[in-house]
Amino acid sequence: QTIKLILCLKPDPLLNVLSSMFQGKGLFAKKSIKKGDTIFTERPLVSAQFLWNELYKYKACEYCLRALETAEENARRLSGNPALSLPHAELCCVHPELHQACPQCQVMYCSSECRQAAADQYHKVLCLGPSQDDPNHPINKLKNTWRSMHYPPETSSIMLMAKMVAAVKQAKDKAHWQKLFSHFCSRTANEEEEIAHKLLGEQFRGQLAVLNGLFTAALYDDHLSRWFVPEGFCSLFALVGTNGQGIGTSSLSQWVHGCDALELPAQQRAQLDSFIDQLYRDIEKETGDFLNCEGSGLFLLQSSCNHSCIPNAEASFPDNNFLLHLSALSDISPGEEICISYLECCQRDRSRHSRHKILRENYLFICSCPKCVSQMDEPDLTSEEEEEEEEDEMTDV
């Protein structure tokens, strides 16, 4: 088995990124890593808020996805109580006085630095200027068509693909950006295992053709012509679907963490905890489970992590923006592979058969982690509850 070090990434004293012809990429520890340690932090090459999330007034920085509402504004909207007042409001980390809008299209950013970074990387291509709210603008047609095909809960955004195109179009060194994106897996099928991505199946062919046409009309570029033909568009679609890492940000969540860290007398602690518990009950009644600004991004190093149903690492976004922190869930020894779970939390306790179905259809592989190996003798059955959830997942592109 030939293994080589991928040279496109900067050397890390803790990590090796290895590639093999049999298993693709993998991330391995060079030194001992303790449970709870931050293994690395990483910014995405591109990221985008989910389109329904944006439409439902979850306000996020267009560049870094930082929540723009103060914790109190967020709590008032989510609970449906406009008179709500949060104690310890000074713990909110949002600074509205620093927010800036694009002068042309009025898209909002959390700071002048983010506004400039977006302009330098992709926004000059994607800025709609006075046509921001024009439904007939080609980019708005693309967004609205995507929403009509992909309802919440959202898992990706056509705008992540649009930002990939825009970043290349704006770049002076176009080959550099194309090379960066080429490091992500973009295969639409696993021929060895005879697996095809579920969203590229026959039942979605018409929808993909419509999206391909609108994507081309809005963003076509000669340097990227291969991304706009049907086969290349499907590969781009698979790249985002397979590698996109979900991002969640919340000013309210940050405020709650700040409250948890306060040293208070027992009675005040009990009162504050009771207030927060009631707030979450009110939010659940009014809004349900959708609490965060949500989106996804393409992270070069994180995408090298393989899956395990018993992961030893997990990604989080504690800074209320797109900066990913990969943290150890257990002690990791030198030479041990660093694995995350590609499954949602609610999917990890499903049967081996159900987990394999999700991983085959979304990530094109058959898991052979220790948990799956230990459950090999289980019957290939899916519960009625799991079948209903999987049917719901299959209704959208």
Contacts in CASP RR format, 6 or more apart in sequence:
PFRMAT RR
TARGET T0000
AUTHOR 0000-0000-0000
METHOD contacts of the structure
MODEL  1
QTIKLILCLKPDPLLNVLSSMFQGKGLFAKKSIKKGDTIFTERPLVSAQF
LWNELYKYKACEYCLRALETAEENARRLSGNPALSLPHAELCCVHPELHQ
ACPQCQVMYCSSECRQAAADQYHKVLCLGPSQDDPNHPINKLKNTWRSMH
YPPETSSIMLMAKMVAAVKQAKDKAHWQKLFSHFCSRTANEEEEIAHKLL
GEQFRGQLAVLNGLFTAALYDDHLSRWFVPEGFCSLFALVGTNGQGIGTS
SLSQWVHGCDALELPAQQRAQLDSFIDQLYRDIEKETGDFLNCEGSGLFL
LQSSCNHSCIPNAEASFPDNNFLLHLSALSDISPGEEICISYLECCQRDR
SRHSRHKILRENYLFICSCPKCVSQMDEPDLTSEEEEEEEEDEMTDV
1 20 0 8 1.000
1 21 0 8 1.000
1 22 0 8 1.000
2 20 0 8 1.000
2 21 0 8 1.000
3 18 0 8 1.000
3 19 0 8 1.000
3 20 0 8 1.000
4 18 0 8 1.000
4 19 0 8 1.000
4 20 0 8 1.000
5 16 0 8 1.000
5 17 0 8 1.000
5 18 0 8 1.000
5 19 0 8 1.000
6 17 0 8 1.000
6 18 0 8 1.000
6 19 0 8 1.000
6 25 0 8 1.000
6 183 0 8 1.000
6 304 0 8 1.000
8 179 0 8 1.000
8 180 0 8 1.000
8 183 0 8 1.000
8 300 0 8 1.000
9 17 0 8 1.000
9 300 0 8 1.000
9 301 0 8 1.000
9 304 0 8 1.000
12 30 0 8 1.000
12 40 0 8 1.000
12 301 0 8 1.000
13 30 0 8 1.000
13 31 0 8 1.000
14 29 0 8 1.000
14 30 0 8 1.000
14 31 0 8 1.000
14 33 0 8 1.000
14 39 0 8 1.000
14 40 0 8 1.000
15 27 0 8 1.000
15 28 0 8 1.000
15 29 0 8 1.000
15 30 0 8 1.000
15 39 0 8 1.000
15 40 0 8 1.000
15 301 0 8 1.000
15 338 0 8 1.000
16 27 0 8 1.000
16 28 0 8 1.000
16 29 0 8 1.000
16 30 0 8 1.000
16 335 0 8 1.000
17 25 0 8 1.000
17 26 0 8 1.000
17 27 0 8 1.000
17 28 0 8 1.000
17 301 0 8 1.000
17 304 0 8 1.000
18 25 0 8 1.000
18 26 0 8 1.000
18 27 0 8 1.000
18 28 0 8 1.000
19 25 0 8 1.000
19 26 0 8 1.000
23 306 0 8 1.000
24 185 0 8 1.000
25 303 0 8 1.000
25 304 0 8 1.000
25 306 0 8 1.000
26 304 0 8 1.000
26 305 0 8 1.000
26 306 0 8 1.000
26 337 0 8 1.000
26 338 0 8 1.000
27 301 0 8 1.000
27 304 0 8 1.000
27 305 0 8 1.000
27 306 0 8 1.000
27 337 0 8 1.000
27 338 0 8 1.000
28 335 0 8 1.000
28 336 0 8 1.000
28 337 0 8 1.000
28 338 0 8 1.000
29 332 0 8 1.000
29 333 0 8 1.000
29 334 0 8 1.000
29 335 0 8 1.000
29 336 0 8 1.000
29 337 0 8 1.000
29 338 0 8 1.000
30 334 0 8 1.000
30 335 0 8 1.000
31 334 0 8 1.000
32 331 0 8 1.000
32 332 0 8 1.000
32 333 0 8 1.000
32 334 0 8 1.000
33 39 0 8 1.000
33 328 0 8 1.000
33 331 0 8 1.000
33 332 0 8 1.000
33 338 0 8 1.000
34 328 0 8 1.000
34 331 0 8 1.000
35 328 0 8 1.000
35 329 0 8 1.000
35 330 0 8 1.000
35 331 0 8 1.000
36 327 0 8 1.000
36 328 0 8 1.000
36 329 0 8 1.000
37 327 0 8 1.000
37 328 0 8 1.000
38 325 0 8 1.000
38 326 0 8 1.000
38 327 0 8 1.000
39 313 0 8 1.000
39 326 0 8 1.000
39 327 0 8 1.000
39 328 0 8 1.000
39 332 0 8 1.000
39 338 0 8 1.000
40 301 0 8 1.000
40 326 0 8 1.000
41 323 0 8 1.000
41 324 0 8 1.000
41 325 0 8 1.000
41 326 0 8 1.000
42 299 0 8 1.000
42 300 0 8 1.000
42 301 0 8 1.000
42 302 0 8 1.000
42 323 0 8 1.000
42 324 0 8 1.000
42 326 0 8 1.000
43 299 0 8 1.000
43 322 0 8 1.000
43 323 0 8 1.000
43 324 0 8 1.000
44 245 0 8 1.000
44 247 0 8 1.000
44 297 0 8 1.000
44 298 0 8 1.000
44 299 0 8 1.000
44 322 0 8 1.000
44 324 0 8 1.000
45 167 0 8 1.000
45 180 0 8 1.000
45 181 0 8 1.000
45 297 0 8 1.000
45 298 0 8 1.000
45 299 0 8 1.000
45 300 0 8 1.000
46 121 0 8 1.000
46 122 0 8 1.000
46 160 0 8 1.000
46 163 0 8 1.000
46 164 0 8 1.000
46 167 0 8 1.000
46 297 0 8 1.000
46 298 0 8 1.000
47 64 0 8 1.000
47 65 0 8 1.000
47 160 0 8 1.000
47 163 0 8 1.000
47 247 0 8 1.000
47 295 0 8 1.000
47 296 0 8 1.000
47 297 0 8 1.000
47 298 0 8 1.000
47 322 0 8 1.000
48 157 0 8 1.000
48 159 0 8 1.000
48 160 0 8 1.000
48 162 0 8 1.000
48 163 0 8 1.000
48 295 0 8 1.000
48 296 0 8 1.000
48 297 0 8 1.000
49 58 0 8 1.000
49 60 0 8 1.000
49 62 0 8 1.000
49 65 0 8 1.000
49 157 0 8 1.000
49 159 0 8 1.000
49 293 0 8 1.000
49 294 0 8 1.000
49 295 0 8 1.000
50 152 0 8 1.000
50 154 0 8 1.000
50 156 0 8 1.000
50 157 0 8 1.000
50 294 0 8 1.000
50 295 0 8 1.000
50 296 0 8 1.000
51 143 0 8 1.000
51 146 0 8 1.000
51 147 0 8 1.000
51 150 0 8 1.000
51 154 0 8 1.000
51 157 0 8 1.000
51 158 0 8 1.000
51 159 0 8 1.000
52 147 0 8 1.000
52 150 0 8 1.000
52 151 0 8 1.000
52 152 0 8 1.000
52 154 0 8 1.000
53 60 0 8 1.000
53 152 0 8 1.000
53 154 0 8 1.000
53 290 0 8 1.000
53 293 0 8 1.000
53 294 0 8 1.000
53 295 0 8 1.000
54 60 0 8 1.000
55 147 0 8 1.000
56 290 0 8 1.000
57 77 0 8 1.000
58 67 0 8 1.000
58 290 0 8 1.000
58 292 0 8 1.000
58 293 0 8 1.000
58 294 0 8 1.000
59 67 0 8 1.000
59 68 0 8 1.000
59 69 0 8 1.000
59 108 0 8 1.000
59 293 0 8 1.000
60 66 0 8 1.000
60 67 0 8 1.000
60 68 0 8 1.000
60 249 0 8 1.000
60 293 0 8 1.000
61 68 0 8 1.000
61 108 0 8 1.000
61 109 0 8 1.000
61 110 0 8 1.000
61 111 0 8 1.000
61 114 0 8 1.000
61 321 0 8 1.000
62 102 0 8 1.000
62 107 0 8 1.000
62 108 0 8 1.000
62 109 0 8 1.000
62 114 0 8 1.000
62 118 0 8 1.000
62 123 0 8 1.000
63 109 0 8 1.000
63 110 0 8 1.000
63 114 0 8 1.000
63 115 0 8 1.000
63 117 0 8 1.000
63 118 0 8 1.000
64 110 0 8 1.000
64 114 0 8 1.000
64 321 0 8 1.000
64 322 0 8 1.000
64 323 0 8 1.000
65 247 0 8 1.000
65 248 0 8 1.000
65 249 0 8 1.000
65 293 0 8 1.000
65 295 0 8 1.000
65 321 0 8 1.000
65 322 0 8 1.000
66 94 0 8 1.000
66 110 0 8 1.000
66 114 0 8 1.000
66 249 0 8 1.000
66 320 0 8 1.000
66 321 0 8 1.000
66 322 0 8 1.000
67 74 0 8 1.000
67 94 0 8 1.000
67 249 0 8 1.000
67 250 0 8 1.000
67 251 0 8 1.000
67 292 0 8 1.000
67 293 0 8 1.000
67 320 0 8 1.000
68 94 0 8 1.000
68 96 0 8 1.000
68 99 0 8 1.000
68 108 0 8 1.000
68 110 0 8 1.000
69 77 0 8 1.000
69 94 0 8 1.000
69 251 0 8 1.000
70 89 0 8 1.000
70 92 0 8 1.000
70 94 0 8 1.000
70 96 0 8 1.000
70 251 0 8 1.000
71 86 0 8 1.000
71 89 0 8 1.000
71 91 0 8 1.000
71 92 0 8 1.000
71 94 0 8 1.000
71 251 0 8 1.000
71 252 0 8 1.000
71 254 0 8 1.000
71 255 0 8 1.000
72 84 0 8 1.000
72 85 0 8 1.000
72 86 0 8 1.000
72 89 0 8 1.000
72 92 0 8 1.000
73 251 0 8 1.000
74 250 0 8 1.000
74 251 0 8 1.000
74 252 0 8 1.000
75 81 0 8 1.000
75 84 0 8 1.000
75 86 0 8 1.000
75 252 0 8 1.000
75 279 0 8 1.000
75 283 0 8 1.000
76 82 0 8 1.000
76 83 0 8 1.000
76 84 0 8 1.000
78 252 0 8 1.000
78 283 0 8 1.000
78 286 0 8 1.000
78 287 0 8 1.000
78 291 0 8 1.000
79 279 0 8 1.000
79 282 0 8 1.000
79 283 0 8 1.000
79 286 0 8 1.000
79 287 0 8 1.000
80 282 0 8 1.000
80 286 0 8 1.000
80 287 0 8 1.000
81 282 0 8 1.000
84 279 0 8 1.000
86 92 0 8 1.000
86 255 0 8 1.000
87 259 0 8 1.000
87 272 0 8 1.000
87 275 0 8 1.000
88 255 0 8 1.000
88 258 0 8 1.000
88 259 0 8 1.000
88 262 0 8 1.000
88 272 0 8 1.000
91 254 0 8 1.000
91 255 0 8 1.000
91 258 0 8 1.000
91 259 0 8 1.000
91 262 0 8 1.000
92 251 0 8 1.000
92 254 0 8 1.000
92 255 0 8 1.000
93 251 0 8 1.000
93 254 0 8 1.000
93 255 0 8 1.000
93 320 0 8 1.000
94 251 0 8 1.000
94 320 0 8 1.000
95 110 0 8 1.000
98 110 0 8 1.000
98 111 0 8 1.000
98 112 0 8 1.000
99 108 0 8 1.000
99 109 0 8 1.000
99 110 0 8 1.000
99 111 0 8 1.000
100 108 0 8 1.000
100 109 0 8 1.000
100 111 0 8 1.000
100 112 0 8 1.000
100 114 0 8 1.000
100 115 0 8 1.000
101 107 0 8 1.000
101 108 0 8 1.000
101 109 0 8 1.000
101 115 0 8 1.000
102 108 0 8 1.000
102 109 0 8 1.000
102 115 0 8 1.000
102 118 0 8 1.000
102 119 0 8 1.000
102 123 0 8 1.000
102 127 0 8 1.000
102 129 0 8 1.000
104 127 0 8 1.000
104 129 0 8 1.000
104 130 0 8 1.000
105 127 0 8 1.000
105 128 0 8 1.000
105 129 0 8 1.000
105 130 0 8 1.000
105 132 0 8 1.000
106 132 0 8 1.000
107 123 0 8 1.000
107 127 0 8 1.000
107 132 0 8 1.000
109 115 0 8 1.000
109 118 0 8 1.000
110 321 0 8 1.000
120 170 0 8 1.000
121 166 0 8 1.000
121 167 0 8 1.000
121 170 0 8 1.000
122 163 0 8 1.000
122 166 0 8 1.000
122 167 0 8 1.000
122 170 0 8 1.000
123 166 0 8 1.000
124 166 0 8 1.000
124 170 0 8 1.000
125 165 0 8 1.000
125 166 0 8 1.000
125 169 0 8 1.000
125 170 0 8 1.000
125 219 0 8 1.000
126 139 0 8 1.000
126 162 0 8 1.000
126 163 0 8 1.000
126 166 0 8 1.000
128 134 0 8 1.000
128 137 0 8 1.000
128 139 0 8 1.000
128 140 0 8 1.000
131 137 0 8 1.000
131 140 0 8 1.000
133 140 0 8 1.000
134 140 0 8 1.000
135 141 0 8 1.000
135 144 0 8 1.000
138 214 0 8 1.000
138 217 0 8 1.000
138 218 0 8 1.000
139 162 0 8 1.000
139 218 0 8 1.000
139 219 0 8 1.000
141 214 0 8 1.000
141 217 0 8 1.000
141 218 0 8 1.000
142 158 0 8 1.000
142 162 0 8 1.000
142 211 0 8 1.000
142 214 0 8 1.000
142 215 0 8 1.000
142 218 0 8 1.000
143 158 0 8 1.000
143 159 0 8 1.000
145 210 0 8 1.000
145 211 0 8 1.000
145 214 0 8 1.000
146 157 0 8 1.000
146 158 0 8 1.000
146 211 0 8 1.000
149 207 0 8 1.000
149 211 0 8 1.000
149 396 0 8 1.000
149 397 0 8 1.000
150 156 0 8 1.000
150 396 0 8 1.000
150 397 0 8 1.000
151 395 0 8 1.000
151 396 0 8 1.000
152 290 0 8 1.000
153 290 0 8 1.000
154 294 0 8 1.000
154 295 0 8 1.000
155 241 0 8 1.000
155 296 0 8 1.000
156 240 0 8 1.000
156 241 0 8 1.000
156 244 0 8 1.000
156 296 0 8 1.000
157 295 0 8 1.000
157 296 0 8 1.000
158 211 0 8 1.000
158 215 0 8 1.000
160 240 0 8 1.000
160 244 0 8 1.000
160 296 0 8 1.000
160 297 0 8 1.000
160 298 0 8 1.000
161 215 0 8 1.000
161 236 0 8 1.000
161 237 0 8 1.000
161 240 0 8 1.000
162 215 0 8 1.000
162 218 0 8 1.000
162 219 0 8 1.000
164 181 0 8 1.000
164 236 0 8 1.000
164 240 0 8 1.000
164 298 0 8 1.000
165 219 0 8 1.000
165 221 0 8 1.000
165 224 0 8 1.000
165 227 0 8 1.000
166 219 0 8 1.000
167 177 0 8 1.000
168 174 0 8 1.000
168 177 0 8 1.000
168 178 0 8 1.000
168 181 0 8 1.000
168 221 0 8 1.000
168 223 0 8 1.000
168 224 0 8 1.000
169 219 0 8 1.000
169 221 0 8 1.000
169 223 0 8 1.000
169 224 0 8 1.000
171 177 0 8 1.000
174 223 0 8 1.000
178 223 0 8 1.000
178 224 0 8 1.000
180 300 0 8 1.000
181 239 0 8 1.000
181 298 0 8 1.000
183 300 0 8 1.000
183 303 0 8 1.000
184 239 0 8 1.000
184 242 0 8 1.000
184 243 0 8 1.000
184 298 0 8 1.000
184 300 0 8 1.000
184 303 0 8 1.000
185 239 0 8 1.000
185 242 0 8 1.000
185 243 0 8 1.000
185 303 0 8 1.000
186 235 0 8 1.000
186 236 0 8 1.000
186 238 0 8 1.000
186 239 0 8 1.000
186 242 0 8 1.000
187 235 0 8 1.000
187 238 0 8 1.000
187 364 0 8 1.000
188 196 0 8 1.000
188 197 0 8 1.000
188 200 0 8 1.000
188 234 0 8 1.000
188 235 0 8 1.000
188 237 0 8 1.000
188 238 0 8 1.000
189 195 0 8 1.000
189 196 0 8 1.000
189 197 0 8 1.000
189 200 0 8 1.000
189 364 0 8 1.000
190 196 0 8 1.000
190 364 0 8 1.000
190 365 0 8 1.000
193 360 0 8 1.000
193 364 0 8 1.000
193 365 0 8 1.000
193 366 0 8 1.000
195 360 0 8 1.000
195 361 0 8 1.000
195 364 0 8 1.000
195 365 0 8 1.000
195 366 0 8 1.000
196 364 0 8 1.000
197 238 0 8 1.000
197 241 0 8 1.000
197 242 0 8 1.000
197 361 0 8 1.000
197 362 0 8 1.000
197 364 0 8 1.000
198 361 0 8 1.000
198 362 0 8 1.000
198 394 0 8 1.000
199 208 0 8 1.000
199 237 0 8 1.000
199 238 0 8 1.000
199 241 0 8 1.000
199 397 0 8 1.000
200 208 0 8 1.000
200 234 0 8 1.000
200 237 0 8 1.000
200 238 0 8 1.000
204 397 0 8 1.000
207 397 0 8 1.000
208 230 0 8 1.000
208 233 0 8 1.000
208 234 0 8 1.000
208 237 0 8 1.000
208 397 0 8 1.000
209 230 0 8 1.000
211 233 0 8 1.000
211 237 0 8 1.000
211 397 0 8 1.000
212 228 0 8 1.000
212 230 0 8 1.000
212 233 0 8 1.000
215 228 0 8 1.000
215 233 0 8 1.000
216 228 0 8 1.000
220 228 0 8 1.000
226 232 0 8 1.000
227 233 0 8 1.000
227 235 0 8 1.000
227 236 0 8 1.000
240 296 0 8 1.000
240 298 0 8 1.000
241 362 0 8 1.000
242 362 0 8 1.000
242 363 0 8 1.000
242 364 0 8 1.000
243 298 0 8 1.000
243 303 0 8 1.000
244 296 0 8 1.000
244 297 0 8 1.000
244 298 0 8 1.000
244 299 0 8 1.000
244 303 0 8 1.000
245 296 0 8 1.000
245 297 0 8 1.000
245 298 0 8 1.000
245 299 0 8 1.000
245 302 0 8 1.000
245 303 0 8 1.000
245 315 0 8 1.000
245 324 0 8 1.000
246 294 0 8 1.000
246 295 0 8 1.000
246 296 0 8 1.000
246 297 0 8 1.000
247 294 0 8 1.000
247 295 0 8 1.000
247 296 0 8 1.000
247 297 0 8 1.000
247 317 0 8 1.000
247 322 0 8 1.000
247 324 0 8 1.000
248 292 0 8 1.000
248 293 0 8 1.000
248 294 0 8 1.000
248 295 0 8 1.000
248 317 0 8 1.000
249 292 0 8 1.000
249 293 0 8 1.000
249 317 0 8 1.000
249 320 0 8 1.000
249 321 0 8 1.000
249 322 0 8 1.000
250 291 0 8 1.000
250 292 0 8 1.000
250 293 0 8 1.000
250 320 0 8 1.000
251 320 0 8 1.000
252 291 0 8 1.000
253 291 0 8 1.000
253 292 0 8 1.000
253 320 0 8 1.000
254 320 0 8 1.000
256 276 0 8 1.000
257 318 0 8 1.000
259 272 0 8 1.000
259 276 0 8 1.000
262 269 0 8 1.000
262 272 0 8 1.000
264 272 0 8 1.000
283 291 0 8 1.000
297 322 0 8 1.000
299 324 0 8 1.000
302 315 0 8 1.000
302 324 0 8 1.000
302 326 0 8 1.000
302 340 0 8 1.000
305 313 0 8 1.000
305 326 0 8 1.000
305 338 0 8 1.000
305 339 0 8 1.000
305 340 0 8 1.000
306 337 0 8 1.000
306 339 0 8 1.000
306 340 0 8 1.000
307 339 0 8 1.000
307 340 0 8 1.000
307 341 0 8 1.000
307 342 0 8 1.000
307 343 0 8 1.000
307 359 0 8 1.000
307 363 0 8 1.000
307 365 0 8 1.000
307 367 0 8 1.000
307 369 0 8 1.000
308 339 0 8 1.000
308 340 0 8 1.000
308 341 0 8 1.000
308 367 0 8 1.000
308 369 0 8 1.000
308 370 0 8 1.000
308 371 0 8 1.000
309 341 0 8 1.000
309 343 0 8 1.000
309 348 0 8 1.000
309 355 0 8 1.000
309 367 0 8 1.000
309 369 0 8 1.000
309 371 0 8 1.000
309 372 0 8 1.000
310 369 0 8 1.000
310 370 0 8 1.000
310 371 0 8 1.000
311 329 0 8 1.000
311 339 0 8 1.000
311 340 0 8 1.000
311 341 0 8 1.000
312 328 0 8 1.000
312 329 0 8 1.000
312 330 0 8 1.000
312 332 0 8 1.000
312 336 0 8 1.000
312 338 0 8 1.000
312 339 0 8 1.000
313 326 0 8 1.000
313 327 0 8 1.000
313 328 0 8 1.000
313 329 0 8 1.000
313 332 0 8 1.000
313 338 0 8 1.000
313 339 0 8 1.000
313 340 0 8 1.000
314 326 0 8 1.000
314 327 0 8 1.000
314 329 0 8 1.000
314 340 0 8 1.000
314 341 0 8 1.000
315 324 0 8 1.000
315 325 0 8 1.000
315 326 0 8 1.000
315 327 0 8 1.000
315 340 0 8 1.000
316 324 0 8 1.000
316 325 0 8 1.000
316 327 0 8 1.000
317 323 0 8 1.000
317 324 0 8 1.000
317 325 0 8 1.000
318 325 0 8 1.000
319 325 0 8 1.000
326 338 0 8 1.000
326 340 0 8 1.000
332 338 0 8 1.000
339 369 0 8 1.000
341 348 0 8 1.000
342 359 0 8 1.000
342 362 0 8 1.000
342 363 0 8 1.000
343 355 0 8 1.000
343 358 0 8 1.000
343 359 0 8 1.000
347 354 0 8 1.000
347 355 0 8 1.000
347 358 0 8 1.000
348 355 0 8 1.000
350 358 0 8 1.000
350 383 0 8 1.000
350 386 0 8 1.000
351 375 0 8 1.000
351 378 0 8 1.000
351 381 0 8 1.000
351 382 0 8 1.000
351 383 0 8 1.000
351 386 0 8 1.000
352 371 0 8 1.000
352 372 0 8 1.000
352 375 0 8 1.000
352 376 0 8 1.000
352 378 0 8 1.000
353 378 0 8 1.000
353 379 0 8 1.000
353 380 0 8 1.000
353 381 0 8 1.000
353 382 0 8 1.000
354 382 0 8 1.000
354 383 0 8 1.000
354 386 0 8 1.000
354 390 0 8 1.000
355 367 0 8 1.000
355 372 0 8 1.000
356 366 0 8 1.000
356 367 0 8 1.000
356 372 0 8 1.000
357 382 0 8 1.000
357 390 0 8 1.000
358 390 0 8 1.000
359 365 0 8 1.000
359 366 0 8 1.000
359 367 0 8 1.000
360 366 0 8 1.000
382 390 0 8 1.000
END
